[in-house]
């Protein structure tokens, strides 16, 4: 998909978000994009994530809260420097990021591998509520 067709990109994004709404999973576009970034490698500090995504650390903290609430990411502290917080995708988050990447690249992908989390639909800080 070329960058010359933003309408096609937005239609695919809408399709992804609709699929998630049907599964009662509340996810913002920023959380979805962050999962794609995290898919590229191992854990990263929240400050590095903020710098690379051109966001404030407060915004990244809210995104991390939402991804954690959905079971898509885990945070951990650096044992030597407890001021540094790392974030990495969980297996559930990685499965979502791979599916999301395939959806955005081709416009179609197998069924979303992310089922509703145990305990019912997840609503977390930084997430958008959908009716």
N, C-alpha and C positions, 0 to 999 in steps of 0.2 A: 504494500500500500504506500503510495507516494505521499509526500507532504502537500502535494498540489490539490488534494481533495479533502479539505477539513470536514465537509458534510459527511463523507463516508466514515471518517474516523469517529465523529460524534454519533452517527447511527450505530456503529459497533459498540461504542461506550454505553449507549442507551440500552442496547440488547443485553450487554453484560449486567448492567444494574437491574434490568427487568428480571433476568434469570435469578439474581440474588434475592430480589424482593419476593419472588414466588417461593423461595426457600425460607422466607422470613429472616433473612440475614441482612442486617443493616450495615452498609459500608459506604463511606464517602469516596469520591473520586480521588482525593488526596491519599486516603488509605490504600486504595488500589494501586496507585502509582508508586507509593512508597514500597509496597510489597514487591513490585517489579524491580525496584532498585535493590532491595535486600536479597532478591533472588540471585543477584550477580555474584555473591560471595559469602564469606563467613560473617560473623558478627562485626558490627561497626559501632563506634561511640555515637551517642545521640548528637553531640556537638559536630562530629564529622558529617553525620547524616544531614543536619541542619545546613551546614555550609555547602554540601554538594547539591542539595535540593533548593538552595537559595531561600530558606525559611528561617524563622526565628527558632531559638531553642524551645520557647514556650509552645509554638505551633507543633514542633516535632514531638514534644512531650505529650500533647493532646492526641496526635496521630498514634503514638506508641501506646497510649492508654486504650484507644479504640481497638488497635490490632491485638493487644493482649486480651482485652475483654472478649474478643471473638475467637480466641485461641489460635490466632495466626502468628503471634510473635511472643518471645520471652525476653525479659530484660535481666541483666546480671550486673553486679558491681565488680570493678577491678579490685582484686584483693590487696594490691599494693597501694592503690590510690582510689579510695572510696568515693572520690568526687567524680570519677569517670563511670558512666553507665553505658553498658553495651546493649544492643538489641540484635536479635537474629530471628529468622523465621523458624517456626515449628514445622514438623512434617505436614500438618494441616495447612499452614500458611504457604509452604512450598508447593503443595498440590494446587492450591488456589492460584498462586502466581504463575505456575506453568500453564494452567488452564486459561487464565486471563491473557497471558502472552499469546497463546495460540488463537484465542478468540479475536484479539486485536489484529493479529497478523493476517488471518484468513477470513474472518467474518463468520466462521463456523468452527465448532470444536465439539468433542464428545460432551456428554452431560457433565455439568459442574460436579466435581468430585467432593465438594464441601457440603456435607449434610448439616442440618440444624444442630447446633451444639446441645449437649446433654442439658436438661433442665429447661428446654424451650428456647424460643427465639432470643437472640442476644441483642441487647441494646447497651452500648457502651459510650463513655465520654468520647466526644469527637465524631461519633457516628451520627448519621442522619436517620431520623425516624421515617418510616414509610408506612402508610396505612395498610 
